[in-house]
Amino acid sequence: MIKRIEHVGVMVSDMNKSINFYENLLGFKLRIRVINSQKEIAFLTHDGLPGFEIELLHDLSTSTSYSEYGLVNHLAFITSNIDKMIREYKQKGIIFETDEPKRGINGRKTIRFRGPNKEMLQLVEERI
């Protein structure tokens, strides 16, 4: 029986840029970063998301490629004040897919934007 999401893996082209993005914009913290002969891996955690991690993967060798399996469709993050986050992210240079949030399931506001590797990220208004 599935109980929760443990982590999501995202293929990245620049590990430093990706770690910086997830730390400085989304509040994640680097837990561990390792390099072997084929790939570089970093796991990021977030105080507001206990038990969930983002795994960043960067292929070092062209002979083996995780990226052939795709990036990730999108990562969605719950926020208590989506309008405030949109204003703050726009000030930091984030370009959203739409000018205004859309209404998703149950009428909650949602908006999407791209991460540094063109991964789709989504903000979702918290249920009240």
C-alpha positions as CSV (number, residue, x, y, z in Angstrom):
1,M,0.0,0.0,0.0
2,I,1.4,3.4,-1.0
3,K,1.5,5.8,2.0
4,R,3.3,8.9,0.6
5,I,5.7,10.2,-2.1
6,E,9.3,9.7,-1.0
7,H,11.1,11.7,-3.7
8,V,11.0,13.0,-7.2
9,G,14.0,12.7,-9.5
10,V,14.7,15.6,-11.9
11,M,17.3,15.5,-14.6
12,V,19.5,18.7,-14.6
13,S,22.1,20.2,-16.9
14,D,23.9,22.3,-14.3
15,M,24.0,20.9,-10.7
16,N,25.2,24.1,-9.0
17,K,22.5,26.2,-10.8
18,S,19.8,23.7,-9.9
19,I,20.7,23.5,-6.3
20,N,20.9,27.2,-6.0
21,F,17.4,27.5,-7.6
22,Y,15.7,25.0,-5.3
23,E,17.4,26.4,-2.2
24,N,17.0,30.1,-2.8
25,L,13.7,30.2,-4.5
26,L,11.8,27.3,-3.0
27,G,13.5,26.9,0.4
28,F,14.9,23.5,0.0
29,K,18.2,22.5,1.7
30,L,21.0,20.3,0.3
31,R,21.1,17.1,2.3
32,I,23.8,15.2,0.4
33,R,25.7,15.5,-2.9
34,V,27.7,12.7,-4.4
35,I,29.6,12.1,-7.6
36,N,30.5,8.7,-9.1
37,S,31.9,7.8,-12.5
38,Q,28.6,8.1,-14.3
39,K,26.5,10.7,-12.5
40,E,26.3,13.4,-9.9
41,I,23.4,13.2,-7.5
42,A,22.0,15.7,-4.9
43,F,19.1,15.2,-2.5
44,L,17.3,18.3,-1.2
45,T,14.9,18.4,1.7
46,H,12.4,21.0,2.9
47,D,11.3,21.7,6.5
48,G,7.7,22.0,5.4
49,L,7.7,18.7,3.5
50,P,8.9,16.1,6.0
51,G,9.8,12.8,4.4
52,F,9.9,14.2,0.9
53,E,13.0,14.9,-1.2
54,I,13.9,16.2,-4.6
55,E,16.7,14.1,-6.2
56,L,18.7,16.1,-8.8
57,L,20.5,13.9,-11.3
58,H,23.3,15.0,-13.7
59,D,24.8,12.6,-16.2
60,L,28.6,12.8,-16.5
61,S,28.9,10.2,-19.2
62,T,27.2,10.1,-22.5
63,S,27.3,6.3,-22.5
64,T,24.7,6.1,-19.8
65,S,21.8,8.5,-19.6
66,Y,19.0,8.8,-17.0
67,S,17.6,11.6,-19.2
68,E,16.5,9.2,-21.9
69,Y,13.6,8.4,-19.5
70,G,12.4,12.0,-19.4
71,L,12.7,14.9,-17.1
72,V,9.5,15.0,-14.9
73,N,6.1,16.3,-16.0
74,H,5.8,18.7,-13.1
75,L,6.3,19.2,-9.3
76,A,3.5,20.9,-7.5
77,F,4.0,22.8,-4.2
78,I,1.2,23.9,-1.8
79,T,1.3,27.5,-0.7
80,S,-0.8,29.4,1.8
81,N,-0.5,32.7,-0.1
82,I,-0.2,32.1,-3.9
83,D,-0.6,35.8,-4.8
84,K,2.2,36.8,-2.5
85,M,4.5,34.1,-3.9
86,I,3.7,35.1,-7.5
87,R,4.7,38.7,-6.7
88,E,7.9,37.7,-5.0
89,Y,8.9,35.2,-7.7
90,K,8.2,37.8,-10.5
91,Q,10.6,40.2,-8.6
92,K,13.2,37.5,-8.8
93,G,12.8,37.1,-12.5
94,I,10.5,34.1,-12.7
95,I,8.3,34.1,-15.8
96,F,5.0,32.3,-15.3
97,E,3.1,30.4,-18.0
98,T,0.1,32.7,-17.5
99,D,-0.3,36.2,-16.3
100,E,-2.8,35.2,-13.6
101,P,-3.4,31.9,-11.7
102,K,-6.0,29.5,-13.1
103,R,-8.6,27.7,-11.1
104,G,-7.8,24.1,-10.7
105,I,-9.7,21.2,-9.0
106,N,-11.9,22.4,-6.2
107,G,-11.5,26.0,-7.3
108,R,-8.0,26.3,-5.9
109,K,-5.6,28.8,-7.7
110,T,-2.7,27.2,-9.6
111,I,0.1,28.7,-11.7
112,R,3.1,27.1,-13.5
113,F,6.6,28.2,-14.2
114,R,9.9,26.5,-15.4
115,G,12.9,25.6,-13.3
116,P,16.5,26.0,-14.5
117,N,16.3,22.8,-16.5
118,K,12.9,23.6,-18.1
119,E,11.2,21.3,-15.6
120,M,7.6,22.4,-15.0
121,L,6.9,23.6,-11.4
122,Q,3.5,24.5,-10.1
123,L,2.2,26.5,-7.2
124,V,-1.1,25.4,-5.7
125,E,-3.2,27.4,-3.3
126,E,-3.7,25.6,0.0
127,R,-7.2,24.3,0.8
128,I,-9.0,26.4,3.3
